[in-house]
Amino acid sequence: MTGRTPTRAGPWPYALWALTRAWLLACVFKVFTVPGPDVTVDVSVIYRSWYETLLTGTYPLDDVTWQYPPGAALAILSPALLPFLEYATAFFVLVLLCDALVLGLLLYAGRRPGIRAAGAWVWIVGVPLLGPTVYARYDLMVTAVAVAALLAGVRRPRALGALAAFGALLKGWPALLLVGVSKGRPTRAAWASAALTGAGLAAAFALWMPGAFAFLAFQRDRGTEVESLGALVFHVARRFGWEGRVELRYGSLEFLGPYVGLVSTLALGLGVLALGWLLLWRLRARTFAVHTPAEAAFTAVLLFTVTSRVISPQYVVWLVGLAAVCLVFRGAATTLPAVLVLVAAGVTLLEFPVGFGHVVASDAWGVTLLLVRNGLLVAASLIAARRLWRSTVPGARGGAPGGERALLAGAGQPSRVAR
């Protein structure tokens, strides 16, 4: 026993969640109209088209906009669970249920000693800040799997590994959840579970339908999307006579023209540097607290998001979910990066769909919105990386093992530092 009273959230989280989610549903059902492009087209047209193709027994082999791992088929086919509803309606209802599941997991975790309800509040506030787009993509479903993995991993590393592998086959990025697992037995258990689960599911998908891994070729050919960090170069350059253009390619608006290939290559190089930093951190880290896996996953996804050639609005929901898990734990050092992500979520709504026409036109307002949103994400990435390093690497300021032992004990875990 720690002597701490478990958190009791009361009715307010549920009330605010219900109010904000009612607004999101009203938006996707067009009771209210958010300015800008209709974000529900992806579900009613693109997802529905993939759904019909998948029902024929094959992946969308001739559609270059299909750029997802084979497990994505489960999300696209999921509305079949509600056959009495039209496809888009069923999809929105299922996303709502996943949203509620995440809230339930965070509030349930908040009842444990050493845990708090702050993470649930991050989720309650962060999701509606992204606007209706968050309900019109399947990314929230993937985020629910990632949240479940990190919370289960506190006591069951094998569950973390299995869920991370499943999430990776849905959208790839949940594989990064494995980077912060405590060294020694937890790492062996989580990574072995992930390898076995991933291999088994990958084989099952490959046998299930042809074309399970065709998406790899489509991803390889992606360019620089207009909302990415690298795109800021061309948004500014257009105002000084750069002879390029914006074109719809591979399901998103990308820049085409001089030096676009160079910037895309530089973005890939930054991704390699981010991977190198994570590997170095993994080798150097010695002090693992109960919240370290969540903080490492949050940092890793931040780094790969900002260095990506594509930063779609729905990517921010990944960061909101991981930030929520981080703030579940007392003693977590990611409060400031989490706040920056929440602000970035609000700016993302202004950027897409509200101000997307300004972004595509590269006018002053569009460039300002992108600069602020991407700047917030870069700042969150650097701060999170610095704090993760300082709290886990010997000799780094603030990384004293004694303090981490106290955090472990306070979270109801054995006061042992994994090395």
C-alpha positions as CSV (number, residue, x, y, z in Angstrom):
1,M,0.0,0.0,0.0
2,T,1.2,3.5,-0.8
3,G,-1.1,5.4,1.5
4,R,-2.4,7.4,-1.4
5,T,-6.1,7.6,-2.1
6,P,-7.1,6.4,-5.6
7,T,-8.4,9.2,-7.9
8,R,-12.2,9.6,-8.1
9,A,-13.0,11.6,-11.1
10,G,-16.7,12.1,-10.4
11,P,-19.3,12.8,-13.1
12,W,-17.6,15.7,-14.8
13,P,-15.3,13.8,-17.2
14,Y,-18.3,11.8,-18.5
15,A,-20.4,14.9,-18.9
16,L,-17.8,16.9,-20.8
17,W,-17.0,13.9,-23.0
18,A,-20.6,13.4,-23.9
19,L,-21.1,17.1,-24.7
20,T,-18.0,17.3,-26.9
21,R,-18.7,14.0,-28.7
22,A,-22.2,15.1,-29.4
23,W,-20.8,18.1,-31.2
24,L,-18.4,15.9,-33.2
25,L,-21.3,13.6,-34.2
26,A,-23.4,16.6,-35.2
27,C,-20.5,17.7,-37.4
28,V,-20.0,14.4,-39.2
29,F,-23.8,14.0,-39.6
30,K,-23.9,17.6,-41.0
31,V,-26.2,19.0,-38.4
32,F,-23.5,21.6,-38.0
33,T,-21.1,22.6,-40.8
34,V,-17.5,23.3,-40.2
35,P,-16.0,25.6,-42.9
36,G,-13.7,24.0,-45.4
37,P,-13.7,20.7,-47.3
38,D,-16.2,18.0,-46.4
39,V,-14.0,15.7,-44.2
40,T,-16.6,12.9,-44.3
41,V,-15.9,12.1,-48.0
42,D,-13.1,9.8,-47.0
43,V,-15.5,7.6,-45.2
44,S,-18.6,7.8,-47.5
45,V,-16.6,7.5,-50.8
46,I,-13.0,6.3,-50.3
47,Y,-13.5,3.9,-47.4
48,R,-16.8,2.7,-48.8
49,S,-15.0,1.9,-52.2
50,W,-12.3,0.0,-50.4
51,Y,-14.9,-1.8,-48.4
52,E,-16.6,-3.1,-51.5
53,T,-13.3,-4.2,-53.0
54,L,-12.3,-6.0,-49.8
55,L,-15.6,-7.8,-49.8
56,T,-14.6,-9.3,-53.2
57,G,-11.6,-11.1,-51.5
58,T,-8.7,-8.8,-52.5
59,Y,-6.9,-5.7,-51.3
60,P,-7.3,-2.6,-53.5
61,L,-4.3,-3.5,-55.7
62,D,-5.1,-0.9,-58.4
63,D,-5.7,2.0,-56.0
64,V,-2.5,3.9,-55.1
65,T,-4.4,5.7,-52.3
66,W,-4.4,2.4,-50.4
67,Q,-1.2,2.9,-48.4
68,Y,-1.9,1.0,-45.2
69,P,-0.7,-2.2,-43.7
70,P,-2.9,-5.2,-44.2
71,G,-4.6,-5.0,-40.8
72,A,-6.3,-1.7,-42.0
73,A,-8.8,-4.0,-43.8
74,L,-10.3,-4.8,-40.4
75,A,-11.0,-1.1,-39.7
76,I,-12.4,-0.6,-43.2
77,L,-14.6,-3.7,-42.9
78,S,-15.7,-3.0,-39.3
79,P,-19.0,-1.3,-40.3
80,A,-20.2,-4.7,-41.3
81,L,-20.6,-5.3,-37.6
82,L,-23.6,-3.0,-37.7
83,P,-25.4,-4.2,-40.9
84,F,-28.6,-2.3,-39.9
85,L,-26.8,1.0,-40.4
86,E,-25.5,2.7,-43.6
87,Y,-21.7,2.4,-44.0
88,A,-20.7,5.9,-43.0
89,T,-23.1,6.0,-40.0
90,A,-21.8,2.6,-38.8
91,F,-18.2,3.8,-39.1
92,F,-18.9,7.0,-37.1
93,V,-20.7,5.0,-34.4
94,L,-17.7,2.5,-34.1
95,V,-15.2,5.4,-33.8
96,L,-17.4,6.8,-31.0
97,L,-17.3,3.5,-29.2
98,C,-13.5,3.4,-29.5
99,D,-13.4,7.0,-28.2
100,A,-15.4,5.9,-25.2
101,L,-13.2,2.8,-24.7
102,V,-10.1,5.1,-24.4
103,L,-11.8,7.3,-21.9
104,G,-12.9,4.2,-19.9
105,L,-9.3,2.8,-19.9
106,L,-7.8,6.1,-18.8
107,L,-10.3,6.6,-16.0
108,Y,-10.0,3.0,-14.9
109,A,-6.2,3.4,-14.7
110,G,-6.7,6.6,-12.8
111,R,-8.2,4.6,-9.9
112,R,-4.9,2.9,-9.1
113,P,-2.6,4.2,-6.4
114,G,0.1,6.5,-7.9
115,I,-2.1,7.2,-11.0
116,R,-4.2,10.3,-11.7
117,A,-7.1,11.4,-13.9
118,A,-5.1,14.1,-15.8
119,G,-4.6,11.7,-18.7
120,A,-8.4,11.3,-19.1
121,W,-8.8,15.1,-19.3
122,V,-6.1,15.3,-22.0
123,W,-8.2,12.9,-24.1
124,I,-11.5,14.6,-23.4
125,V,-10.2,18.0,-24.4
126,G,-7.7,17.0,-27.1
127,V,-10.0,14.9,-29.4
128,P,-12.6,17.6,-30.1
129,L,-9.9,20.2,-30.7
130,L,-9.1,18.3,-33.9
131,G,-12.7,18.8,-35.1
132,P,-14.8,16.3,-37.2
133,T,-11.7,15.0,-39.0
134,V,-10.9,12.8,-36.0
135,Y,-14.2,10.9,-36.4
136,A,-13.9,10.7,-40.2
137,R,-10.6,8.6,-40.2
138,Y,-9.8,5.3,-38.7
139,D,-6.8,6.7,-36.8
140,L,-8.7,7.0,-33.5
141,M,-9.3,3.2,-33.6
142,V,-5.5,2.6,-33.9
143,T,-4.9,5.1,-31.1
144,A,-7.3,3.1,-28.9
145,V,-5.2,0.0,-29.5
146,A,-2.0,1.9,-28.6
147,V,-3.5,3.3,-25.4
148,A,-4.7,-0.2,-24.3
149,A,-1.2,-1.5,-25.1
150,L,0.7,1.0,-22.9
151,L,-1.7,0.7,-20.0
152,A,-1.7,-3.1,-20.1
153,G,2.1,-3.0,-20.4
154,V,2.5,-1.6,-16.9
155,R,2.0,-5.1,-15.5
156,R,1.9,-7.3,-18.6
157,P,4.7,-6.7,-21.1
158,R,3.5,-9.6,-23.2
159,A,0.1,-7.9,-23.7
160,L,1.9,-4.7,-24.7
161,G,3.9,-6.6,-27.3
162,A,0.9,-8.3,-28.8
163,L,-1.2,-5.2,-28.9
164,A,1.7,-3.1,-30.4
165,A,2.1,-5.7,-33.1
166,F,-1.6,-5.7,-33.9
167,G,-1.6,-1.9,-33.9
168,A,1.4,-1.9,-36.3
169,L,-0.5,-4.0,-38.7
170,L,-3.3,-1.5,-38.6
171,K,-1.2,1.6,-39.2
172,G,2.5,1.0,-38.6
173,W,3.4,3.6,-35.9
174,P,2.3,1.5,-32.9
175,A,5.5,-0.5,-33.4
176,L,7.2,2.4,-31.7
177,L,5.5,1.5,-28.4
178,L,8.1,-1.1,-27.9
179,V,11.1,1.3,-27.8
180,G,10.7,2.2,-24.1
181,V,10.0,-1.2,-22.5
182,S,12.2,-1.7,-19.5
183,K,15.4,-3.6,-20.3
184,G,15.8,-7.3,-19.2
185,R,12.9,-9.6,-18.8
186,P,10.1,-7.1,-19.7
187,T,11.9,-6.3,-23.0
188,R,12.3,-10.0,-23.9
189,A,8.7,-10.7,-23.0
190,A,7.3,-7.7,-24.9
191,W,9.5,-8.0,-28.0
192,A,9.0,-11.8,-28.3
193,S,5.3,-11.4,-28.0
194,A,5.3,-8.7,-30.6
195,A,7.4,-10.8,-33.0
196,L,5.2,-13.9,-32.7
197,T,2.0,-11.9,-32.9
198,G,3.2,-9.8,-35.8
199,A,4.5,-12.8,-37.8
200,G,1.4,-14.8,-37.2
201,L,-1.0,-12.0,-38.1
202,A,1.1,-11.0,-41.2
203,A,1.0,-14.5,-42.4
204,A,-2.7,-14.7,-41.8
205,F,-3.4,-11.5,-43.7
206,A,-1.2,-12.7,-46.6
207,L,-3.1,-15.9,-46.8
208,W,-6.5,-14.2,-46.3
209,M,-6.4,-12.0,-49.4
210,P,-3.9,-11.3,-52.2
211,G,-2.1,-7.9,-52.2
212,A,-1.6,-7.6,-48.4
213,F,1.7,-5.9,-48.7
214,A,1.2,-4.0,-52.0
215,F,1.0,-0.8,-49.9
216,L,4.8,-0.8,-49.5
217,A,5.4,0.3,-53.1
218,F,2.7,3.0,-52.8
219,Q,4.4,4.5,-49.7
220,R,7.8,4.5,-51.3
221,D,6.6,6.9,-54.0
222,R,5.1,9.5,-51.7
223,G,6.3,13.1,-52.0
224,T,6.2,16.2,-49.8
225,E,2.6,16.8,-48.6
226,V,1.5,20.4,-48.2
227,E,1.0,20.2,-44.5
228,S,4.4,18.7,-43.6
229,L,7.4,20.4,-42.0
230,G,9.3,20.3,-45.3
231,A,6.4,21.8,-47.2
232,L,7.0,25.1,-45.4
233,V,10.1,25.6,-47.7
234,F,7.9,25.6,-50.8
235,H,5.0,27.6,-49.2
236,V,7.5,30.4,-48.6
237,A,9.3,29.8,-51.9
238,R,6.1,30.2,-53.8
239,R,5.8,33.8,-52.6
240,F,9.2,34.5,-54.1
241,G,8.5,33.0,-57.6
242,W,9.2,29.3,-57.1
243,E,7.9,27.5,-60.2
244,G,6.2,24.6,-58.6
245,R,2.6,23.4,-58.1
246,V,0.3,21.5,-55.8
247,E,-1.2,18.3,-57.1
248,L,-3.4,15.5,-55.7
249,R,-1.2,12.4,-55.6
250,Y,-1.6,9.2,-53.6
251,G,-4.6,10.6,-51.8
252,S,-3.1,13.8,-50.6
253,L,-2.1,17.2,-51.9
254,E,1.6,17.3,-52.6
255,F,4.1,19.7,-54.0
256,L,5.7,19.0,-57.4
257,G,8.5,21.0,-59.0
258,P,12.1,21.9,-58.5
259,Y,13.9,20.7,-55.4
260,V,10.9,18.7,-54.1
261,G,12.8,15.5,-54.4
262,L,15.7,17.0,-52.4
263,V,13.4,18.1,-49.6
264,S,11.7,14.7,-49.5
265,T,15.1,13.0,-49.3
266,L,16.1,15.4,-46.5
267,A,12.9,14.5,-44.6
268,L,13.9,10.8,-44.9
269,G,17.3,11.7,-43.6
270,L,15.8,13.4,-40.6
271,G,13.8,10.3,-40.0
272,V,17.0,8.2,-40.0
273,L,18.6,10.6,-37.6
274,A,15.5,10.3,-35.3
275,L,15.8,6.5,-35.4
276,G,19.5,6.8,-34.6
277,W,18.8,9.0,-31.6
278,L,16.2,6.5,-30.3
279,L,18.7,3.7,-30.7
280,L,21.4,5.7,-28.9
281,W,18.9,6.5,-26.1
282,R,17.9,2.9,-25.8
283,L,21.6,1.8,-25.5
284,R,22.4,4.5,-23.0
285,A,19.3,4.5,-20.9
286,R,19.6,2.7,-17.5
287,T,16.8,4.1,-15.3
288,F,13.3,2.9,-16.3
289,A,10.3,4.2,-14.3
290,V,6.8,2.9,-14.7
291,H,6.0,5.8,-17.0
292,T,9.1,5.5,-19.2
293,P,7.5,3.2,-21.8
294,A,4.7,5.8,-22.4
295,E,7.1,8.7,-22.5
296,A,9.5,7.0,-24.9
297,A,6.6,6.0,-27.2
298,F,5.3,9.6,-27.1
299,T,8.7,11.0,-27.9
300,A,9.3,8.5,-30.7
301,V,6.0,9.2,-32.4
302,L,6.6,12.9,-32.1
303,L,10.0,12.6,-33.7
304,F,8.7,10.5,-36.6
305,T,5.7,12.7,-37.1
306,V,7.6,15.9,-37.5
307,T,10.2,14.4,-39.8
308,S,7.6,12.7,-42.0
309,R,7.0,13.8,-45.6
310,V,3.3,13.8,-44.6
311,I,1.6,15.3,-41.5
312,S,-2.1,14.7,-42.0
313,P,-4.4,16.3,-39.4
314,Q,-5.5,12.9,-38.0
315,Y,-1.9,12.1,-37.1
316,V,-2.3,14.5,-34.2
317,V,-4.8,12.1,-32.5
318,W,-2.0,9.6,-32.1
319,L,0.0,12.2,-30.1
320,V,-3.1,13.2,-28.1
321,G,-3.6,9.6,-27.1
322,L,0.0,9.0,-26.1
323,A,0.2,12.3,-24.2
324,A,-2.9,11.2,-22.3
325,V,-1.2,7.9,-21.3
326,C,1.9,9.8,-20.2
327,L,-0.1,12.2,-17.9
328,V,-1.9,9.2,-16.3
329,F,1.3,8.7,-14.3
330,R,2.4,10.8,-11.3
331,G,5.9,12.0,-11.8
332,A,5.8,12.0,-15.6
333,A,7.9,14.8,-17.2
334,T,5.9,15.3,-20.3
335,T,3.3,17.8,-19.1
336,L,4.7,20.7,-21.2
337,P,5.0,18.6,-24.5
338,A,1.5,17.3,-23.9
339,V,0.2,20.9,-23.5
340,L,2.0,21.9,-26.7
341,V,0.3,19.0,-28.5
342,L,-3.1,20.1,-27.3
343,V,-2.5,23.6,-28.6
344,A,-1.2,22.1,-31.9
345,A,-4.5,20.1,-32.1
346,G,-6.5,23.3,-31.9
347,V,-4.3,25.0,-34.6
348,T,-4.7,21.9,-36.7
349,L,-8.5,22.4,-36.8
350,L,-7.9,26.0,-38.0
351,E,-5.5,24.6,-40.7
352,F,-7.7,21.8,-41.8
353,P,-10.4,21.9,-42.7
354,V,-11.2,25.5,-41.8
355,G,-8.2,27.2,-43.4
356,F,-7.2,24.6,-45.9
357,G,-7.8,26.8,-48.9
358,H,-5.3,29.3,-47.5
359,V,-2.8,26.5,-46.9
360,V,-3.1,25.2,-50.5
361,A,-2.8,28.8,-51.8
362,S,0.3,29.4,-49.6
363,D,-1.1,32.8,-48.6
364,A,0.1,34.6,-45.4
365,W,-2.7,33.1,-43.2
366,G,-2.1,29.5,-44.4
367,V,1.6,29.7,-44.0
368,T,1.2,31.2,-40.5
369,L,-1.1,28.4,-39.4
370,L,1.3,25.8,-40.7
371,L,4.3,27.5,-39.1
372,V,2.6,27.7,-35.7
373,R,1.2,24.1,-35.8
374,N,4.5,22.5,-37.0
375,G,6.5,24.7,-34.8
376,L,4.5,23.5,-31.7
377,L,5.1,19.9,-32.7
378,V,8.8,20.4,-33.2
379,A,9.1,22.2,-29.8
380,A,7.1,19.3,-28.2
381,S,9.5,16.8,-29.9
382,L,12.7,18.5,-28.7
383,I,11.4,19.0,-25.1
384,A,10.1,15.5,-24.8
385,A,13.4,14.0,-26.1
386,R,15.5,16.2,-23.8
387,R,13.4,15.2,-20.7
388,L,13.4,11.5,-21.6
389,W,17.2,11.6,-21.9
390,R,17.6,13.4,-18.6
391,S,15.3,11.1,-16.7
392,T,16.8,7.8,-17.9
393,V,20.5,8.2,-18.9
394,P,23.1,8.0,-16.1
395,G,24.9,11.3,-15.5
396,A,22.2,13.3,-17.2
397,R,20.8,16.1,-15.0
398,G,17.6,14.9,-13.3
399,G,18.3,11.2,-13.9
400,A,19.2,10.1,-10.4
401,P,18.2,6.5,-9.8
402,G,17.0,7.3,-6.3
403,G,14.3,9.6,-7.6
404,E,13.1,7.0,-10.1
405,R,12.9,4.4,-7.4
406,A,10.6,6.7,-5.5
407,L,8.5,7.1,-8.5
408,L,8.3,3.4,-9.0
409,A,7.3,2.8,-5.4
410,G,4.8,5.6,-5.6
411,A,3.1,4.0,-8.6
412,G,2.6,0.8,-6.7
413,Q,5.5,-1.0,-8.6
414,P,8.5,-2.8,-7.1
415,S,11.2,-0.2,-6.2
416,R,13.7,-1.8,-8.6
417,V,15.5,-0.1,-11.5
418,A,15.8,-2.2,-14.6
419,R,19.3,-2.0,-16.1
